[in-house]
Structure formats: C-alpha cells, structure tokens
Amino acid sequence: MFAFAPITQTLPKLVTKFVKNVKLLDEIGYTDFDVVSDDVGTLETNGKIAWLREIEFDLPGLDFASVALLSGNGMTEVAFSHRRRPDFEFRLFNLDAALRLKTDLLQRVRQNNDGKWIPELDAKGAPKPAEIVVSGAEVVMTADSDISIIGAPTMTLPAVALGETGIVLEITELEIYLSAKQTPPTGAPPGFKGVAIKKATMHFTRDFGGATPTGATCTDLLIGSSGFSGRVEAYWTVTYG
C-alpha cells in the first residue's frame, strides 16, 4: 500500500521560509517513516520523502544563489532524517541537487556552429543561470538556518561569460561553500559562503585593441559573501619588427 503525507503538516517555519512557492511543499510528502525516541530526550523521524517536480530554496547570506532539489521523470524519492530534539536538523540523503548562481557576473554561454560564444536562454528567452549539478550528496539544514552539502566532489561548471568583459571561463575545479561552519578556502575570511574556483581557462570573445592574449588562466577565484577575488595569468605572442 502506498501512502503520501504532505511534509507541511510537520515541518517548522524554519524550513518553509526558504521556499519561494510555499504551496509547492504540499507536493512533497512522506512515503515511509519511523519515529525514534529515547529516555534522554532524543526525538527523530527517519524514512523517505517524495516529490513530483523541482523544489527551489533560497540560501541565507547569498542573495544571488539558490539550491534546487532536482526531479527526474515521474516521482523522485529519497531518504531523510528529521531530528527535533535535542537540536533541530533536517537531512536528505543521496540527493540530486543544483546550485544556481543568479548573478550578472556569471552568464551561462555555449559555442554555436561557428565557434562563437552565445548566451544560453530558457523557453521564455531569458538567460539561464549558471548551474552546478551535484549527484548523490547529502543536504543538511540546522536550527541556525545553516545549509550545507556533504559528500560533494570537486565539480565543474559549464562555460560562463564573466559579465560584459568579453571573457568566457571554462571551469574544471570548483568547490561549493554554503555553510559558514565550513573551513573557508585559502584566502577567504571565516564564514565565507560562495564558490571557490581552483582553476579556469579563459577565452576572449572580442578584440582588446590588438592586445588580446593568446592564452590565459584563472586560479584561486573566490565568488561569494566576501566579493570577487583571485589570480589571473595571461600570455601574449610578441613580434619584433
């Protein structure tokens, strides 16, 4: 027998305040659960939850980013744990999720048949946000509104244009920092939230007045709560007449 109980019946406002469309939470439900308690005050629910379409959460402290719980064809079901006492924690296991960076600083692009970089647009003609997809990770939310992704490997990001600079980045080594409790990357202050890019290759989409580099790389880029920083190395071919 299949049962579906909406999670809105039990989830606290702590969770629901991060969802843009709260009514969408009615479409997420428990399909299996067990309640665990003991003599020392622990109260926890474990089981599985399911949803039919994508759910997107805002991220506290990062106005330009959100996390989306992705949905495949049909119902998506994952294991969860929901601890109420002694400390609140909500955890999802083996999850497919996406970190979306909705900022003009990073614009998603692709190469057309002519080799030119052009913006990627959605069905409405709006630019698609830069998106980092994580598979098989754990997402954890705690009582202090802290959200973290556990078990995510070093990731890649599809090509993005760096604002209106005429520079396109192809990123091959990227790490996500959503929790202020994480040890920050090198060069970032304590409590840093955002993305750390270890290495990226640069492409140039316009001529910089005859001074366009023949090659360039970026290392140790930080984009997040502390702003934008990093190291850029460029190379030029010099011809002596």
Disulfide bonds with the S-S distance in Angstrom:
none
